[in-house]
Amino acid sequence: MEKKIVNVQGMKCAHCKASVEAALMAIGGVSAAEADLEKKQVSVECADEVSQDAIVDAIEGAGRFYVE
């Protein structure tokens, strides 16, 4: 397992936070996802085989969010 921190722009409310977390939890191999609205970051705990591209695709596919 590894922990990845991703900078995310566009998260503004609790619904945004929940959408991003749910999208990440839907990825096989992700065991935890916690979005921080103030820091504009998401912490993802996942198996080593989960790619950065899969994480970015899930976040950007969840709404009007983009990864820096």
N, C-alpha and C positions, 0 to 999 in steps of 0.2 A: 504494500500500500504506500501511496505517496500523497502528499498534500500540495495542491497547486493553488496559487493565488492569482486571480484574473481581475484586471481592471476593466470595469464595465461602465459605459456612459448611457444615460437614458433612464435609469431606475430612479423613480421619484416618490413612490408610495408603497404601501403594504401590498397592494395587488401586484405591482411590478416585482417586488421581492418574491412573492409567492410564485409568480409565473416563472421566473428564472430558476428558482429552486426546484420546482416541479419538473421543468424541462431537463435539468441536469440529473435529477434522480431517476428519470426515465432511461438514462444511458446505462446499459449493462456494465457492471464493474464499478459504478459510483456508489459509495456507501454513505456519503454525507455531502450536503451542499448547504452553505450558509451565506446569504447575501447580507452585506452591510451597506445600507443606504447612505450613511454619512461619509464613509470612506470610499464609496463607489467601487467596492470590491466584492468578489465572491471567492470564498474558500471552498475548495472541492477536494474531498478525500476519495481517492480512487485507486483501482488496480493499476499496475504499471503499464498494462496494455491499452489503457484508455488514452487516446491521442488528444493532443491540444486542439487539433482540427475538429474533433467530435465535440469537444467542450464549446468551442467558439460557435460551431453550427447550431448547437442546442440553444445557446444564449441568444444568438441573433435571430433564430427562428421563433423564439418565444414572444417577440414583440419588437418594438422600436428601440432596440438596444444594440450597441455595438461595442466590440472589444478593442481596447487600445493596444 
